[in-house]
Amino acid sequence: MSKTDKRSATGAIDKSEDGTTRFAIVPADKSGREVAEFNPETPPLIELSDLDSPVPRGRLLFSFVIVVVAPLIAAAWFLTSIASDRFTAEFRVAVRSSEAAVFAGMGELMGLPGASRVSKDSQVLVQFMQSRAIVEELQGKVPVRGLFGKTDIDWLSRIAPEAPIEEFVKYWNKRVETRFEASNSTVVVRVTAFTPQDALTLSELLLVHAESFVNTLSENAREDAVDFARNEVRSAEDRLTNARIALVELQDRENVLDPIKSGESSQALTAGLQEEITRQRAKLATQLTQLSNGAPSVRGTLNVIEGLELELRRIDAAATSQPSDALGDAARKPLSAVIREFQTITGELGYAEGAYASALSSLEAARIDAARKQIYLATVVAPGLPEQRVFPRPASDLTLIASIALAIWIIGLIGLYSIREHR
């Protein structure tokens, strides 16, 4: 009931009456001569229709429309009719130190403090530009929420003005890109807004706040550097003041300006009196060899000696004890005790003056060192008014979307064919 169209050494192709084409394996010897008759009813037979495409053409076309054409049309409609224009203003700044410039990469590799500090301060600036603090500071200057929540902005791009601050900060970081480029040690800030003027305004305000933030960092670092030295100066100054007050109180209480000089003067006066008493006693001895005890000249010499001894006793008493005077003032310390206290106070005063001078020198050195390490923000590229929108760009955006969709469709098709072939 069937007719064989073609035979070979290894198989035969058979067409049945219903038009189905089948392929059958026929045993053959080495010369290619069949060793068995071809029997179309005996398996194995392969229907050649099974070798056709595993996916009908209609389904291929439908999948292409769903995966490629429909997304492309939707994207074209959104980009040309819905999406709001976006404009980007960019500025570049660099955190610099007053110290001698060092190559950042080599400086960090060798552990130089200048390079690593500038890098760390730049990273801190980046974190500040992405923080909630900068959003709240800007909100006090311009209505930032209003700029990104206008009703004429497409619904996919705007944010509700009453959104929580946490959500707005996330939205802010999508619109304001801040990054640190280690290759040239610069901070790049790109501000995207929905009008060129808004982008420029926000960029200028961000630059002002960045400068203020870096100045605050520098001031805090400078204060920290001199704070210890300043405290040492205060401590030395207090010590010096207390010593001076103690000296003045001693002088007022003992009614003496310099007890040491007073003591030296008393010693000199005592030595003079003793010398004069010795001379008068020698004179008296000479007079007594020639005159009687009642002679006027002898009595005069005795009176002089008595007066000199009285004065000597008074001076000695003043050096060892000072009883209250006739006016009833309280008893004062002996001059020797006053001298000891005076020496103690003047020694403390001298030490305090030296410590105060040393602390002042240390403070000045700390200030010079802090001024040398001062950091500042240098503007590398100032913000400018953008003229060309960065989004949407229908031609390039649609090309990218079409390429991605087509790649997805082809990958899916290849996967489907692979699954069908291994079934």
C-alpha positions as CSV (number, residue, x, y, z in Angstrom):
1,M,0.0,0.0,0.0
2,S,3.1,2.2,0.1
3,K,5.8,2.9,-2.3
4,T,9.5,3.3,-1.5
5,D,10.9,6.4,-3.2
6,K,14.5,6.0,-2.2
7,R,16.7,3.5,-0.4
8,S,20.3,3.6,0.9
9,A,22.7,1.4,2.6
10,T,21.4,2.5,6.0
11,G,17.8,3.5,5.6
12,A,14.8,4.2,3.5
13,I,12.3,7.1,3.0
14,D,8.7,6.0,2.6
15,K,5.7,8.0,1.6
16,S,2.4,6.6,2.7
17,E,-1.0,7.0,1.0
18,D,-1.9,9.8,3.4
19,G,1.2,11.8,2.3
20,T,3.1,11.3,5.5
21,T,6.9,11.0,5.0
22,R,8.7,8.6,7.2
23,F,12.3,7.5,7.5
24,A,13.2,3.9,8.5
25,I,16.5,2.3,9.3
26,V,17.3,-0.8,7.1
27,P,20.2,-3.2,8.0
28,A,22.9,-3.5,5.4
29,D,26.2,-5.2,5.1
30,K,29.6,-3.6,4.6
31,S,29.1,-3.3,0.8
32,G,25.9,-1.4,1.4
33,R,23.6,-4.2,0.3
34,E,20.5,-4.6,2.4
35,V,20.3,-7.7,4.3
36,A,16.6,-7.3,5.1
37,E,13.6,-6.2,3.3
38,F,12.3,-2.7,4.0
39,N,9.0,-3.0,5.9
40,P,7.2,0.4,6.4
41,E,5.1,-1.1,9.0
42,T,8.0,-2.1,11.2
43,P,9.5,0.6,13.6
44,P,11.6,2.5,14.1
45,L,10.2,5.1,11.8
46,I,10.7,8.9,12.2
47,E,8.0,11.2,11.1
48,L,9.8,14.0,9.2
49,S,7.0,16.4,10.2
50,D,8.6,16.2,13.7
51,L,11.6,18.0,12.3
52,D,9.6,21.1,11.6
53,S,9.7,24.2,13.8
54,P,8.6,23.5,17.5
55,V,6.8,26.8,17.6
56,P,4.2,27.7,15.0
57,R,4.8,30.9,13.1
58,G,1.7,32.5,14.6
59,R,2.9,32.0,18.1
60,L,6.4,33.3,17.2
61,L,4.8,36.5,15.9
62,F,2.6,36.8,18.9
63,S,5.5,36.5,21.3
64,F,7.5,39.0,19.3
65,V,4.7,41.5,19.6
66,I,4.3,41.0,23.3
67,V,8.0,41.0,24.2
68,V,9.4,43.5,21.7
69,V,6.8,45.6,19.9
70,A,4.4,46.3,22.8
71,P,7.1,47.5,25.3
72,L,8.7,49.6,22.5
73,I,5.3,51.3,21.8
74,A,4.6,51.9,25.5
75,A,8.1,53.3,26.0
76,A,7.8,55.6,22.9
77,W,4.4,56.9,24.2
78,F,5.8,57.5,27.7
79,L,9.0,59.2,26.4
80,T,7.3,61.5,23.9
81,S,4.1,62.3,25.8
82,I,4.4,61.7,29.5
83,A,8.0,62.0,30.7
84,S,9.1,65.4,32.0
85,D,12.3,67.0,30.9
86,R,15.2,66.7,33.3
87,F,18.3,69.0,33.4
88,T,21.6,68.4,35.2
89,A,23.9,70.9,36.6
90,E,27.4,69.7,37.7
91,F,30.1,71.2,39.8
92,R,33.4,69.8,41.0
93,V,35.2,70.7,44.3
94,A,38.3,69.6,46.0
95,V,39.2,69.5,49.7
96,R,42.7,71.0,50.1
97,S,45.1,71.4,53.0
98,S,47.4,74.4,53.7
99,E,50.3,71.9,54.1
100,A,52.6,71.2,51.2
101,A,50.7,69.4,48.5
102,V,51.5,65.7,48.2
103,F,50.5,63.2,45.5
104,A,47.4,61.6,46.9
105,G,48.0,58.0,45.7
106,M,51.7,57.9,46.7
107,G,50.9,59.8,49.9
108,E,48.3,57.3,51.0
109,L,50.5,54.4,49.9
110,M,53.4,55.7,52.0
111,G,51.1,56.6,54.9
112,L,51.6,60.4,54.7
113,P,49.0,62.1,56.9
114,G,48.2,65.0,54.6
115,A,47.0,62.8,51.7
116,S,44.9,60.5,53.9
117,R,43.3,63.3,55.8
118,V,42.2,65.1,52.6
119,S,40.8,61.8,51.3
120,K,38.9,61.2,54.5
121,D,37.6,64.8,54.7
122,S,36.4,64.4,51.1
123,Q,34.5,61.2,52.0
124,V,33.0,63.0,54.9
125,L,31.8,65.8,52.6
126,V,30.2,63.2,50.3
127,Q,28.3,61.7,53.2
128,F,27.1,65.1,54.3
129,M,25.8,65.9,50.8
130,Q,23.8,62.7,50.9
131,S,22.5,63.1,54.4
132,R,19.3,64.4,55.9
133,A,21.1,67.4,57.4
134,I,21.8,69.0,54.0
135,V,18.1,68.4,52.9
136,E,16.9,70.2,56.0
137,E,19.4,73.0,55.7
138,L,18.3,73.6,52.0
139,Q,14.7,73.4,52.9
140,G,15.2,76.5,55.1
141,K,16.5,78.4,52.1
142,V,14.4,77.2,49.2
143,P,11.2,75.0,49.0
144,V,13.1,71.8,48.0
145,R,10.1,69.6,48.3
146,G,8.1,71.9,46.2
147,L,10.7,71.9,43.4
148,F,10.4,68.1,43.1
149,G,6.6,67.9,43.8
150,K,5.2,70.1,41.1
151,T,2.0,68.9,39.5
152,D,3.4,69.4,36.0
153,I,6.1,66.8,36.7
154,D,5.1,63.3,35.5
155,W,3.8,61.0,38.2
156,L,6.7,58.6,37.9
157,S,9.3,61.3,38.6
158,R,7.7,63.6,41.2
159,I,7.4,63.0,45.0
160,A,4.6,64.1,47.2
161,P,5.6,67.3,49.1
162,E,4.1,65.8,52.3
163,A,6.2,62.6,52.0
164,P,8.2,61.6,55.2
165,I,11.7,62.9,55.4
166,E,13.2,59.4,55.1
167,E,11.5,58.9,51.8
168,F,12.5,62.3,50.6
169,V,16.1,61.7,51.5
170,K,16.1,58.6,49.3
171,Y,14.5,60.5,46.5
172,W,17.0,63.3,47.0
173,N,19.9,60.9,46.5
174,K,18.4,59.8,43.2
175,R,18.3,63.4,42.0
176,V,21.6,64.5,43.5
177,E,24.6,62.3,42.7
178,T,27.7,62.8,44.8
179,R,30.9,60.8,44.4
180,F,34.5,61.1,45.2
181,E,37.1,60.5,42.5
182,A,40.2,59.2,44.1
183,S,42.3,59.6,40.9
184,N,42.2,63.4,41.2
185,S,40.9,63.8,44.7
186,T,37.8,65.8,43.6
187,V,34.2,65.6,44.7
188,V,31.7,65.6,41.8
189,V,28.2,66.7,42.4
190,R,25.5,66.3,39.7
191,V,22.1,67.9,40.5
192,T,19.1,66.8,38.3
193,A,16.0,68.9,38.4
194,F,13.0,69.5,36.0
195,T,14.0,73.0,35.0
196,P,17.4,74.4,34.2
197,Q,17.0,77.2,36.7
198,D,16.1,74.8,39.5
199,A,19.1,72.7,38.8
200,L,21.4,75.7,38.9
201,T,19.8,77.1,42.1
202,L,20.2,73.9,43.9
203,S,23.8,73.5,42.7
204,E,24.8,76.9,43.9
205,L,23.2,76.4,47.3
206,L,24.9,73.0,47.7
207,L,28.3,74.6,46.9
208,V,27.7,77.3,49.5
209,H,26.7,74.7,52.1
210,A,29.7,72.5,51.2
211,E,32.1,75.4,51.8
212,S,30.5,76.1,55.1
213,F,30.7,72.5,56.1
214,V,34.4,72.2,55.2
215,N,35.1,75.4,57.1
216,T,33.3,74.0,60.1
217,L,35.4,70.8,59.9
218,S,38.6,72.9,59.7
219,E,37.6,75.1,62.6
220,N,36.7,72.1,64.8
221,A,40.0,70.4,63.9
222,R,41.9,73.6,64.7
223,E,40.1,74.0,68.0
224,D,40.8,70.4,69.0
225,A,44.5,70.9,68.1
226,V,44.9,73.9,70.4
227,D,42.4,73.0,73.1
228,F,44.9,71.1,75.2
229,A,47.5,73.9,74.9
230,R,44.8,76.5,75.8
231,N,43.8,74.5,78.9
232,E,47.5,74.4,79.9
233,V,47.7,78.2,79.6
234,R,44.6,78.6,81.7
235,S,46.0,76.3,84.4
236,A,49.3,78.1,84.4
237,E,47.6,81.5,84.5
238,D,45.5,80.5,87.5
239,R,48.6,79.3,89.3
240,L,50.4,82.5,88.6
241,T,47.5,84.6,89.7
242,N,47.2,82.7,93.0
243,A,50.9,83.1,93.7
244,R,50.7,86.9,93.1
245,I,47.6,87.2,95.3
246,A,49.4,85.3,98.1
247,L,52.4,87.6,97.8
248,V,50.3,90.7,98.0
249,E,48.3,89.4,101.0
250,L,51.6,88.6,102.8
251,Q,52.9,92.1,102.1
252,D,49.7,93.7,103.3
253,R,49.4,91.5,106.4
254,E,53.0,91.9,107.6
255,N,53.3,95.5,106.4
256,V,56.6,94.7,104.6
257,L,57.3,95.0,100.9
258,D,60.4,92.7,100.9
259,P,61.1,90.8,104.1
260,I,64.4,89.6,102.8
261,K,65.7,93.1,102.2
262,S,64.2,94.1,105.6
263,G,66.1,91.3,107.2
264,E,69.3,92.2,105.5
265,S,68.8,95.8,106.7
266,S,68.2,94.6,110.3
267,Q,71.4,92.5,110.1
268,A,73.4,95.5,108.9
269,L,71.9,97.7,111.7
270,T,72.6,95.1,114.3
271,A,76.2,94.7,113.2
272,G,76.6,98.5,113.4
273,L,75.1,98.7,116.9
274,Q,77.3,95.9,118.2
275,E,80.3,97.7,116.8
276,E,79.3,100.9,118.4
277,I,78.6,99.2,121.8
278,T,82.1,97.6,121.6
279,R,83.7,101.0,120.9
280,Q,81.7,102.7,123.8
281,R,82.6,100.0,126.2
282,A,86.3,100.4,125.3
283,K,85.9,104.1,125.9
284,L,84.3,103.5,129.3
285,A,87.1,101.2,130.4
286,T,89.6,104.0,129.5
287,Q,87.6,106.5,131.5
288,L,87.3,104.3,134.5
289,T,91.1,104.1,134.7
290,Q,91.3,107.9,135.1
291,L,87.9,108.9,136.7
292,S,85.6,107.7,139.3
293,N,82.3,106.0,138.6
294,G,80.3,109.2,139.4
295,A,82.1,111.4,137.0
296,P,79.8,113.0,134.5
297,S,81.7,111.7,131.5
298,V,81.5,108.2,132.8
299,R,77.8,108.5,133.4
300,G,77.4,109.8,129.9
301,T,79.2,106.9,128.4
302,L,77.1,104.5,130.4
303,N,73.9,106.1,129.2
304,V,75.1,105.8,125.6
305,I,75.9,102.1,126.0
306,E,72.6,101.5,127.7
307,G,70.7,103.2,124.8
308,L,72.7,101.2,122.2
309,E,71.9,97.9,124.0
310,L,68.3,98.8,124.2
311,E,68.1,99.4,120.5
312,L,69.9,96.2,119.8
313,R,67.5,94.2,121.9
314,R,64.6,95.8,120.1
315,I,66.0,94.9,116.7
316,D,66.7,91.4,117.8
317,A,63.2,91.1,119.2
318,A,61.7,92.3,115.9
319,A,63.6,89.5,114.1
320,T,62.4,86.8,116.4
321,S,59.0,87.9,117.7
322,Q,56.7,90.9,117.0
323,P,54.3,91.4,119.9
324,S,51.1,93.4,119.5
325,D,51.7,97.1,119.4
326,A,50.2,99.8,121.6
327,L,47.2,100.3,119.2
328,G,46.1,96.7,119.8
329,D,46.9,95.2,116.4
330,A,47.2,91.4,116.5
331,A,50.6,90.0,116.9
332,R,52.5,89.6,113.7
333,K,54.8,86.8,112.7
334,P,58.5,87.0,113.4
335,L,60.6,88.4,110.6
336,S,62.3,85.1,110.2
337,A,58.9,83.3,109.7
338,V,57.8,86.1,107.3
339,I,61.0,85.6,105.3
340,R,60.4,81.8,105.1
341,E,56.9,82.3,103.9
342,F,58.0,85.1,101.5
343,Q,60.7,82.8,100.0
344,T,58.1,80.0,99.6
345,I,55.6,82.3,97.8
346,T,58.3,84.0,95.6
347,G,59.6,80.5,94.6
348,E,56.1,79.4,93.7
349,L,55.7,82.7,91.8
350,G,58.8,82.2,89.8
351,Y,57.9,78.7,88.9
352,A,54.4,79.8,87.9
353,E,55.8,82.6,85.7
354,G,58.1,80.0,84.0
355,A,55.2,77.6,83.5
356,Y,53.0,80.3,82.2
357,A,55.6,81.4,79.7
358,S,56.1,77.8,78.6
359,A,52.4,77.3,78.2
360,L,52.1,80.4,76.0
361,S,54.9,79.2,73.8
362,S,53.2,75.8,73.4
363,L,49.9,77.5,72.6
364,E,51.5,79.6,69.9
365,A,53.2,76.5,68.4
366,A,49.9,74.6,68.5
367,R,48.2,77.5,66.7
368,I,50.8,77.6,64.0
369,D,50.6,73.9,63.5
370,A,46.8,74.0,63.4
371,A,47.0,76.9,60.8
372,R,49.4,74.8,58.7
373,K,46.9,71.9,58.7
374,Q,43.9,74.0,57.9
375,I,41.6,72.6,55.2
376,Y,39.5,74.5,52.7
377,L,37.2,73.8,49.8
378,A,38.6,74.7,46.3
379,T,36.1,75.1,43.5
380,V,37.4,73.2,40.5
381,V,34.4,73.6,38.2
382,A,31.6,76.0,39.2
383,P,28.0,75.1,38.5
384,G,26.5,76.4,35.3
385,L,23.0,76.7,33.7
386,P,22.2,73.6,31.8
387,E,20.9,74.0,28.2
388,Q,20.3,70.5,27.0
389,R,18.0,68.0,28.7
390,V,19.5,64.7,29.9
391,F,16.1,62.9,29.8
392,P,14.1,61.9,27.9
393,R,16.1,61.2,24.7
394,P,13.7,59.2,22.6
395,A,16.1,58.1,19.9
396,S,18.8,56.7,22.2
397,D,16.4,55.5,24.9
398,L,14.1,53.6,22.4
399,T,17.2,52.0,20.7
400,L,18.3,50.8,24.1
401,I,14.9,49.4,25.0
402,A,14.5,47.7,21.6
403,S,17.9,46.1,21.9
404,I,17.1,44.8,25.4
405,A,13.7,43.5,24.4
406,L,15.0,41.8,21.3
407,A,17.7,40.2,23.2
408,I,15.2,38.9,25.8
409,W,13.0,37.5,23.0
410,I,15.9,35.8,21.2
411,I,17.2,34.2,24.4
412,G,13.7,33.0,25.3
413,L,13.3,31.5,21.8
414,I,16.7,29.8,22.0
415,G,15.7,28.3,25.3
416,L,12.4,27.1,24.0
417,Y,14.0,25.3,21.0
418,S,16.6,23.7,23.4
419,I,13.8,22.4,25.6
420,R,11.9,21.0,22.6
421,E,14.9,19.3,21.2
422,H,15.7,17.5,24.5
423,R,12.2,16.2,25.1
